[in-house]
Amino acid sequence: MPHPVSRLGLGLAAIARPAYITSGRASGLGADRDVATLRARTRELLDTGHAAGIRYLDVARSYGRAEEFLAGWLADRPEVDDVEIGSKWGYRYVGGWRMDVEKHEVKDHSLDAFTEQYAQSRELLGDRLGIYHVHSATLDTGVLDDVRVHRALSHLRDAGVRVGVSTSGPAQAEAVRRALEVRVDGEPLFTSFQSTWNPLEPSAGPALAEAADSGARVILKEVFANGRLAPGGDDGTPGARAAADLADRVGAPLDRVAVAAALANPWAWRVLLGPVGKGQLESNAAAAGWTLPSGVEGELARLAEEPEQYWATRSARPWA
């Protein structure tokens, strides 16, 4: 198995736009969130992550200026030729770099949206783009049954770009299994799966293990439950409180416990971190050299919430 640090990925969802649903942003970012400031913080995170051994970088069209920030960093670091980049299409960022808007992103899984957004991603990332995911593919949007979109995506697959889906919502497992069934010209179309998994929401685990067994890559996201499983992120729910108590008993920061729990899944190709500062990244990455004490994995498994409850709680989180 690869060195644990190499199994980590760095995601820019929380740092490349001024507002997001992760808790603790006020203390982590402060009030200064103009474009220049977040660009500089993103570059610091990318430098720190690369120096630590992280080689997978995750962005999306809807993550504010994430692709732009990453492209600028790559242009200024010509020696960095050993990273793999994944991006996503299917959401548009419409927040206008403001905190007080009603909508920050809009979902669109149409063929026109793919055509437009892939051109934008390709313009910024060029042939550095290695994986292109459908962003939050769900059964109800129809994207997993849209043969025109599948045909368009197959052109990327045939040109050497890995095609995949990210998933969200209480029916993640069903979406993963449906995506595994999609074939174009007799070959699997979707061979990368980026799904939410953490001790509070592990329900996609069996389907993701099946995906890995089929030869697909599995990337775990939201392993901190959008801050609920990070130091200071206790939102008063029983699961988050019990996780914090457990971390205190084992004498480790809660973020370390969360990352180690994700890494304990042998079918996980990468575990994504989404910090907003160098200190957070260093704390998260320290889990790569740490193993959950005996019995802790079982205790964490008992913290799982019903998927509908977990996703209702997530949906109610404010953008801040």
C-alpha positions, 0 to 999 in steps of 0.5 A: 500500500502507498505511504499514507501521506500519498493517500491524501489529497488537497481540495480547494472547495473551502479556500477558493471562494469567500463563503462555504458551509464548513464551520470555523471559517471565521477563526480560520479565515477572518474577515479579509477574504478578497480575491488576492488574499485567498489566492495567496492563502491557496498558494501557501496551502499548495506549497505546504501540501506538495512539500508534505508529499500530497500529490492529488489536487481537487477543484471544481468549476463551482469552487469560486476561483479554484481552477484559476488559483491552481492554474496560476500556481502551476504556471509559477511552479514549472518544477511541479510535474508530479501532481494529478488534478481532478476537477468537476462540472455540473455546478456553476458558481453564482455567488459573485464573491459575496457572502450575503447572496441567496444562492452560491451555486446552481446545479446543471447536468445538461449536455450544454453545461458539460460542453461549456464547463469542460471548455473552461476547465480545459482552458485553465488546466490544459492537459494537466487535467487527469480526472473529470467528475460529474459534480454531485451526480444523483439519480434524480438529475437524470445525468446517470441515464443521459446517453448524450452526456455519456457519449460526450464524456466517453470522448474524454475517456478515450483521450486519456482523461479519467471520467467519474462522478462525485456523489452527495445525499442519502442515496449515494450508494445507489448513485455509485452502483448506477454509475458502475453500470454505465457502459459506452462502446462496451467499456465502463464510463465512470472509473472514479468515485468521489463520495462523502464518507465519515464516521457520521455518514459511512453509508456509501462504504459498501458501494464504494468498496464494490467500485474499488473491487471493479478497478475504479478509484475511490476518493473520500470527501467531507471526512470532517463532516464539514467541520463537525468532526474537527476541533471546535466544530461540535454542533451539539449533536450527539454524534459530534459530541461523542466523537469529540469525547472519544478523541479526548479519551485517546489523546488525539485531535479530532481531525486526526481521528477523522482522517485516520478513520477514513484512511483505515478503509483499504479501498480508499485511493485518496482521502481529501483534506479541505483546510483554509490555513497551513496549520489546519493542513499540517494538523490534518496531514499528521494523521497519515503517520498515526493509527487508530488505537485498538477498538476505536474504529468500532466505537466510531462505527457506532456514531453513524447517523441515519443518512436522511438525518445527516444530510438534513443537518448538512443542508441546514448549515449556513454559508459563512 
